[in-house]
Amino acid sequence: MVSTRGKPSPRGRSPSPKPEAAKPKRGKAKATPKKATPKKATPKKPRSKSPAAAPSVPKYTIILPVYNEASNLPIITHLIHETFSAPPLSPADVRVLVVEDNSPDGTREIARQLRESYGPGFIQVLERSGKLGLGTAYMDALSLTSSPYIVLMDADLSHHPKFLPSMISKMSSEDLDVVTGTRYRLGGGVAGWDFRRKLMSKGANFLADFLLRPGVSDLTGSYRLYKREVLEKVFPKIVSKGYVFQMEVMVRIVDAGYKVGEVGISFVDRIYGESKLGAGEVVGYLKGLAWLFFTT
């Protein structure tokens, strides 16, 4: 077999060209999408809380200790709201602080419903584990409020809120530290009591006035308007916790030199529920009176 290596190609014949790679069709080049540069997040400014969001401090706080007052609490609450709806007063000026001592008649649930109905700005409820006494109810409640004026009154409808405007006006016009409602002067009176109850009340007040000389006609009354700072200074000195509490508070206020004024009120005996004044309270009153006589 003859080898053809090194022999020239036949004349005129050129070696067959190698096939060229297919050229891409000319056209518009597709733009390579640029990677988006992430923008720096602008920090959001924190929203400032509106001043209205903070709970406002009412000018007056009415402290209502309650025990088995399921029937009376809605009525007294309505009367307070009605009284403060008449100019120059306003419901925004007052908060009702209900001190509930775990009543078996459902008073606690009624208080919660009233708070839902009127709003927490108008009604606040302090729920306690049991019947801990009138004095501690007032002291516990005072620690929960910053109002400059404090009203102490009963929730059994014996104290009508309609006298509050007169008490407020008298405190303001005469620059008093305390204004107390009286049943025995300035047109005050009592309705619904029998002769025995009236005799007990007048006898208790006469005895207290004779022994203690407080210069207040209704020492056993519990319908009063106080400047807050007065209670803050006097409460730490109070020892009594029952019905004598109100009497001791007033005696110590007078001894401290605070200015006290009186407004005549009509005291109406309760319609619903039972009176909590029993033999134990009477004995406690006499003991407390004797103790105040020898210690003040």
KEFI-484563 format. One record per residue (C-alpha): x, y, z; residue in one letter. Coordinates in Angstrom, 2 decimals, decimal comma, padded with zeros to 5 digits, m for minus. Layout:
N
@xx X; yy Y; zz Z; residu A
...
***
This chain:
296
@xx 000,00; yy 000,00; zz 000,00; residu M
@xx 001,51; yy 003,34; zz m001,14; residu V
@xx 001,57; yy 006,09; zz 001,45; residu S
@xx 000,22; yy 009,52; zz 000,40; residu T
@xx 001,87; yy 011,38; zz 003,27; residu R
@xx 003,86; yy 014,36; zz 002,05; residu G
@xx 002,34; yy 014,42; zz m001,49; residu K
@xx 000,99; yy 017,75; zz m002,73; residu P
@xx m002,71; yy 018,10; zz m003,36; residu S
@xx m003,87; yy 017,94; zz m006,93; residu P
@xx m003,46; yy 021,25; zz m008,76; residu R
@xx m006,41; yy 023,55; zz m008,54; residu G
@xx m007,94; yy 021,77; zz m005,73; residu R
@xx m007,77; yy 023,39; zz m002,36; residu S
@xx m008,42; yy 021,60; zz 000,76; residu P
@xx m012,05; yy 021,79; zz 001,84; residu S
@xx m012,46; yy 024,51; zz 004,39; residu P
@xx m013,39; yy 023,59; zz 007,88; residu K
@xx m016,95; yy 024,44; zz 008,66; residu P
@xx m017,15; yy 027,76; zz 010,50; residu E
@xx m019,00; yy 028,02; zz 013,72; residu A
@xx m022,39; yy 029,55; zz 013,29; residu A
@xx m022,29; yy 033,24; zz 014,05; residu K
@xx m024,98; yy 034,59; zz 016,23; residu P
@xx m027,61; yy 036,71; zz 014,55; residu K
@xx m027,09; yy 040,35; zz 014,94; residu R
@xx m029,67; yy 042,07; zz 016,99; residu G
@xx m030,10; yy 044,25; zz 020,02; residu K
@xx m028,15; yy 042,87; zz 022,88; residu A
@xx m030,28; yy 042,06; zz 025,84; residu K
@xx m029,44; yy 044,34; zz 028,69; residu A
@xx m028,25; yy 042,55; zz 031,71; residu T
@xx m030,53; yy 043,65; zz 034,51; residu P
@xx m028,68; yy 045,60; zz 037,10; residu K
@xx m028,95; yy 044,45; zz 040,59; residu K
@xx m031,08; yy 046,92; zz 042,51; residu A
@xx m029,13; yy 048,65; zz 045,21; residu T
@xx m031,11; yy 048,26; zz 048,38; residu P
@xx m032,17; yy 051,60; zz 049,79; residu K
@xx m031,27; yy 052,31; zz 053,33; residu K
@xx m034,39; yy 052,09; zz 055,42; residu A
@xx m035,25; yy 055,41; zz 056,96; residu T
@xx m035,96; yy 054,80; zz 060,61; residu P
@xx m039,53; yy 055,69; zz 061,49; residu K
@xx m039,96; yy 058,33; zz 064,08; residu K
@xx m041,64; yy 056,96; zz 067,15; residu P
@xx m045,17; yy 058,23; zz 067,49; residu R
@xx m045,58; yy 060,45; zz 070,45; residu S
@xx m048,37; yy 059,43; zz 072,74; residu K
@xx m051,22; yy 061,86; zz 072,94; residu S
@xx m051,55; yy 063,51; zz 076,36; residu P
@xx m055,20; yy 062,48; zz 076,30; residu A
@xx m054,15; yy 058,84; zz 076,47; residu A
@xx m052,89; yy 059,28; zz 080,01; residu A
@xx m055,64; yy 059,00; zz 082,64; residu P
@xx m056,54; yy 062,45; zz 083,86; residu S
@xx m056,71; yy 063,23; zz 087,55; residu V
@xx m060,19; yy 064,42; zz 088,51; residu P
@xx m060,59; yy 067,36; zz 090,82; residu K
@xx m062,84; yy 065,40; zz 093,19; residu Y
@xx m062,83; yy 061,75; zz 094,21; residu T
@xx m065,89; yy 060,41; zz 096,02; residu I
@xx m065,02; yy 057,38; zz 098,15; residu I
@xx m067,94; yy 054,97; zz 098,55; residu L
@xx m067,35; yy 052,01; zz 100,88; residu P
@xx m069,97; yy 049,36; zz 100,08; residu V
@xx m071,09; yy 046,09; zz 101,62; residu Y
@xx m074,39; yy 044,52; zz 100,53; residu N
@xx m075,43; yy 047,62; zz 098,57; residu E
@xx m076,42; yy 045,96; zz 095,28; residu A
@xx m079,74; yy 047,84; zz 095,14; residu S
@xx m078,42; yy 051,23; zz 096,25; residu N
@xx m075,15; yy 051,47; zz 094,32; residu L
@xx m076,69; yy 052,06; zz 090,84; residu P
@xx m078,98; yy 054,77; zz 092,24; residu I
@xx m076,30; yy 056,69; zz 094,14; residu I
@xx m074,01; yy 056,47; zz 091,09; residu T
@xx m076,73; yy 057,94; zz 088,86; residu H
@xx m077,42; yy 060,74; zz 091,36; residu L
@xx m073,71; yy 061,64; zz 091,55; residu I
@xx m073,43; yy 061,73; zz 087,75; residu H
@xx m076,58; yy 063,85; zz 087,54; residu E
@xx m075,28; yy 066,30; zz 090,18; residu T
@xx m071,96; yy 066,78; zz 088,39; residu F
@xx m073,69; yy 067,19; zz 085,02; residu S
@xx m075,14; yy 070,53; zz 086,11; residu A
@xx m072,87; yy 073,56; zz 085,39; residu P
@xx m070,50; yy 074,78; zz 086,64; residu P
@xx m069,62; yy 071,19; zz 087,58; residu L
@xx m068,89; yy 068,47; zz 085,03; residu S
@xx m068,70; yy 064,64; zz 085,15; residu P
@xx m065,06; yy 065,03; zz 084,12; residu A
@xx m064,43; yy 066,75; zz 087,48; residu D
@xx m065,22; yy 063,68; zz 089,56; residu V
@xx m064,42; yy 060,00; zz 089,97; residu R
@xx m066,39; yy 057,59; zz 092,13; residu V
@xx m064,09; yy 055,15; zz 093,92; residu L
@xx m066,12; yy 052,16; zz 095,08; residu V
@xx m064,49; yy 050,11; zz 097,86; residu V
@xx m066,17; yy 046,70; zz 097,71; residu E
@xx m065,64; yy 044,23; zz 100,56; residu D
@xx m066,70; yy 040,99; zz 098,86; residu N
@xx m070,42; yy 041,37; zz 099,53; residu S
@xx m072,50; yy 038,18; zz 099,30; residu P
@xx m075,41; yy 039,99; zz 097,58; residu D
@xx m073,60; yy 040,61; zz 094,26; residu G
@xx m072,54; yy 044,21; zz 094,89; residu T
@xx m069,15; yy 043,50; zz 093,34; residu R
@xx m070,65; yy 042,43; zz 090,01; residu E
@xx m072,93; yy 045,47; zz 090,02; residu I
@xx m069,90; yy 047,72; zz 090,59; residu A
@xx m068,12; yy 046,12; zz 087,63; residu R
@xx m071,15; yy 046,61; zz 085,40; residu Q
@xx m071,40; yy 050,26; zz 086,41; residu L
@xx m067,72; yy 050,73; zz 085,56; residu R
@xx m068,38; yy 049,29; zz 082,10; residu E
@xx m071,43; yy 051,49; zz 081,65; residu S
@xx m070,02; yy 054,83; zz 082,87; residu Y
@xx m066,39; yy 054,15; zz 081,95; residu G
@xx m063,29; yy 053,75; zz 084,15; residu P
@xx m062,78; yy 057,51; zz 084,07; residu G
@xx m065,94; yy 057,99; zz 086,13; residu F
@xx m065,97; yy 054,82; zz 088,24; residu I
@xx m063,07; yy 052,94; zz 089,78; residu Q
@xx m063,56; yy 049,76; zz 091,82; residu V
@xx m061,29; yy 048,60; zz 094,63; residu L
@xx m062,06; yy 044,95; zz 095,37; residu E
@xx m061,04; yy 043,73; zz 098,83; residu R
@xx m061,04; yy 040,22; zz 100,22; residu S
@xx m063,60; yy 040,80; zz 102,97; residu G
@xx m065,21; yy 043,22; zz 105,39; residu K
@xx m062,13; yy 045,01; zz 106,69; residu L
@xx m063,70; yy 048,05; zz 108,33; residu G
@xx m064,75; yy 051,56; zz 107,38; residu L
@xx m061,50; yy 053,23; zz 108,38; residu G
@xx m059,28; yy 050,96; zz 106,31; residu T
@xx m061,65; yy 051,39; zz 103,35; residu A
@xx m061,02; yy 055,13; zz 103,35; residu Y
@xx m057,27; yy 054,75; zz 103,87; residu M
@xx m056,88; yy 052,17; zz 101,11; residu D
@xx m058,91; yy 054,29; zz 098,72; residu A
@xx m056,93; yy 057,46; zz 099,44; residu L
@xx m053,74; yy 055,70; zz 098,33; residu S
@xx m055,30; yy 055,08; zz 094,89; residu L
@xx m056,26; yy 058,64; zz 094,03; residu T
@xx m054,39; yy 061,90; zz 093,47; residu S
@xx m057,42; yy 064,20; zz 093,50; residu S
@xx m056,90; yy 067,41; zz 095,50; residu P
@xx m060,39; yy 067,13; zz 097,05; residu Y
@xx m061,89; yy 064,03; zz 098,66; residu I
@xx m065,55; yy 063,37; zz 099,48; residu V
@xx m066,52; yy 060,74; zz 102,04; residu L
@xx m070,15; yy 059,69; zz 101,98; residu M
@xx m072,41; yy 056,65; zz 102,42; residu D
@xx m073,70; yy 054,61; zz 099,50; residu A
@xx m077,05; yy 053,72; zz 101,12; residu D
@xx m078,81; yy 056,89; zz 099,82; residu L
@xx m078,84; yy 058,51; zz 103,27; residu S
@xx m076,50; yy 061,18; zz 101,84; residu H
@xx m077,90; yy 062,86; zz 098,74; residu H
@xx m075,30; yy 064,22; zz 096,31; residu P
@xx m077,43; yy 067,33; zz 095,74; residu K
@xx m075,70; yy 068,92; zz 098,76; residu F
@xx m072,24; yy 068,61; zz 097,22; residu L
@xx m072,42; yy 071,87; zz 095,18; residu P
@xx m073,16; yy 073,80; zz 098,39; residu S
@xx m070,29; yy 072,10; zz 100,19; residu M
@xx m067,91; yy 072,81; zz 097,30; residu I
@xx m069,01; yy 076,44; zz 097,12; residu S
@xx m068,61; yy 076,96; zz 100,87; residu K
@xx m065,11; yy 075,48; zz 100,89; residu M
@xx m064,06; yy 077,73; zz 098,02; residu S
@xx m065,65; yy 080,98; zz 099,22; residu S
@xx m064,47; yy 080,66; zz 102,84; residu E
@xx m061,13; yy 078,95; zz 102,15; residu D
@xx m061,99; yy 076,03; zz 104,42; residu L
@xx m060,03; yy 072,82; zz 104,87; residu D
@xx m063,07; yy 070,66; zz 105,63; residu V
@xx m066,81; yy 071,03; zz 105,06; residu V
@xx m069,06; yy 068,62; zz 106,93; residu T
@xx m072,75; yy 067,98; zz 106,49; residu G
@xx m074,81; yy 068,46; zz 109,64; residu T
@xx m078,21; yy 067,08; zz 110,59; residu R
@xx m078,58; yy 069,35; zz 113,62; residu Y
@xx m077,97; yy 072,91; zz 112,39; residu R
@xx m078,43; yy 075,22; zz 109,39; residu L
@xx m081,69; yy 073,66; zz 108,27; residu G
@xx m080,46; yy 070,07; zz 108,46; residu G
@xx m082,71; yy 067,21; zz 109,54; residu G
@xx m083,46; yy 063,51; zz 109,59; residu V
@xx m086,20; yy 061,58; zz 107,81; residu A
@xx m087,31; yy 058,00; zz 108,32; residu G
@xx m085,98; yy 057,48; zz 111,84; residu W
@xx m088,16; yy 056,43; zz 114,76; residu D
@xx m087,94; yy 058,17; zz 118,14; residu F
@xx m085,46; yy 055,62; zz 119,51; residu R
@xx m083,00; yy 056,11; zz 116,66; residu R
@xx m083,21; yy 059,91; zz 116,85; residu K
@xx m082,65; yy 059,78; zz 120,61; residu L
@xx m079,57; yy 057,57; zz 120,17; residu M
@xx m078,06; yy 059,85; zz 117,53; residu S
@xx m078,66; yy 063,09; zz 119,43; residu K
@xx m077,46; yy 061,50; zz 122,66; residu G
@xx m074,26; yy 060,29; zz 121,00; residu A
@xx m073,55; yy 063,73; zz 119,54; residu N
@xx m074,33; yy 065,52; zz 122,81; residu F
@xx m072,02; yy 063,21; zz 124,74; residu L
@xx m069,23; yy 063,62; zz 122,19; residu A
@xx m069,60; yy 067,39; zz 122,14; residu D
@xx m069,63; yy 067,58; zz 125,94; residu F
@xx m066,52; yy 065,43; zz 126,39; residu L
@xx m064,42; yy 066,40; zz 123,37; residu L
@xx m065,54; yy 069,99; zz 122,60; residu R
@xx m064,80; yy 069,72; zz 118,86; residu P
@xx m066,94; yy 072,71; zz 117,88; residu G
@xx m068,77; yy 070,60; zz 115,27; residu V
@xx m072,50; yy 069,98; zz 115,63; residu S
@xx m072,59; yy 066,57; zz 113,91; residu D
@xx m069,51; yy 064,72; zz 115,09; residu L
@xx m070,87; yy 061,28; zz 114,17; residu T
@xx m071,82; yy 062,34; zz 110,64; residu G
@xx m069,93; yy 060,87; zz 107,69; residu S
@xx m070,80; yy 063,21; zz 104,81; residu Y
@xx m067,74; yy 065,42; zz 104,37; residu R
@xx m065,57; yy 067,22; zz 101,84; residu L
@xx m061,83; yy 067,38; zz 102,62; residu Y
@xx m058,77; yy 068,93; zz 101,13; residu K
@xx m056,50; yy 066,03; zz 100,35; residu R
@xx m053,52; yy 067,25; zz 102,34; residu E
@xx m055,66; yy 067,30; zz 105,50; residu V
@xx m056,39; yy 063,58; zz 105,27; residu L
@xx m052,79; yy 062,79; zz 104,37; residu E
@xx m051,61; yy 064,42; zz 107,59; residu K
@xx m054,37; yy 063,11; zz 109,85; residu V
@xx m054,88; yy 059,54; zz 108,62; residu F
@xx m051,51; yy 058,22; zz 109,88; residu P
@xx m052,56; yy 059,21; zz 113,42; residu K
@xx m055,94; yy 057,47; zz 113,31; residu I
@xx m056,34; yy 054,34; zz 115,42; residu V
@xx m060,09; yy 053,67; zz 115,11; residu S
@xx m061,39; yy 051,49; zz 112,29; residu K
@xx m065,17; yy 051,27; zz 112,79; residu G
@xx m067,85; yy 053,91; zz 113,21; residu Y
@xx m065,64; yy 055,82; zz 115,66; residu V
@xx m063,31; yy 056,49; zz 112,73; residu F
@xx m065,26; yy 059,53; zz 111,52; residu Q
@xx m065,37; yy 061,00; zz 115,00; residu M
@xx m061,65; yy 060,56; zz 115,60; residu E
@xx m060,82; yy 062,09; zz 112,20; residu V
@xx m062,78; yy 065,25; zz 113,01; residu M
@xx m061,36; yy 065,55; zz 116,55; residu V
@xx m057,80; yy 065,34; zz 115,27; residu R
@xx m058,53; yy 067,79; zz 112,44; residu I
@xx m059,84; yy 070,38; zz 114,90; residu V
@xx m056,90; yy 069,77; zz 117,26; residu D
@xx m054,50; yy 070,36; zz 114,36; residu A
@xx m056,02; yy 073,80; zz 113,76; residu G
@xx m057,65; yy 073,21; zz 110,38; residu Y
@xx m060,64; yy 075,36; zz 109,38; residu K
@xx m063,94; yy 073,48; zz 109,41; residu V
@xx m067,32; yy 074,65; zz 108,08; residu G
@xx m070,80; yy 073,11; zz 108,07; residu E
@xx m073,66; yy 072,76; zz 105,58; residu V
@xx m077,13; yy 071,64; zz 106,60; residu G
@xx m078,18; yy 068,33; zz 105,02; residu I
@xx m081,27; yy 066,14; zz 105,05; residu S
@xx m080,36; yy 062,66; zz 106,23; residu F
@xx m082,76; yy 060,02; zz 104,88; residu V
@xx m082,85; yy 056,54; zz 106,34; residu D
@xx m082,04; yy 053,76; zz 103,88; residu R
@xx m084,85; yy 052,34; zz 101,76; residu I
@xx m083,07; yy 049,22; zz 100,50; residu Y
@xx m080,95; yy 046,85; zz 102,57; residu G
@xx m080,40; yy 046,64; zz 106,29; residu E
@xx m078,71; yy 049,08; zz 108,63; residu S
@xx m075,26; yy 048,00; zz 109,78; residu K
@xx m075,62; yy 049,82; zz 113,11; residu L
@xx m075,95; yy 047,20; zz 115,83; residu G
@xx m075,16; yy 046,68; zz 119,50; residu A
@xx m071,51; yy 046,02; zz 118,68; residu G
@xx m071,17; yy 049,40; zz 116,95; residu E
@xx m072,81; yy 051,19; zz 119,91; residu V
@xx m070,42; yy 049,58; zz 122,40; residu V
@xx m067,50; yy 050,36; zz 120,10; residu G
@xx m068,62; yy 053,99; zz 119,92; residu Y
@xx m068,69; yy 054,35; zz 123,70; residu L
@xx m065,27; yy 052,76; zz 124,05; residu K
@xx m063,86; yy 054,97; zz 121,31; residu G
@xx m065,37; yy 058,07; zz 122,88; residu L
@xx m063,76; yy 057,26; zz 126,22; residu A
@xx m060,43; yy 056,57; zz 124,55; residu W
@xx m060,50; yy 059,89; zz 122,67; residu L
@xx m061,44; yy 061,74; zz 125,89; residu F
@xx m058,36; yy 060,44; zz 127,69; residu F
@xx m055,90; yy 060,65; zz 124,78; residu T
@xx m056,72; yy 063,92; zz 122,99; residu T
***
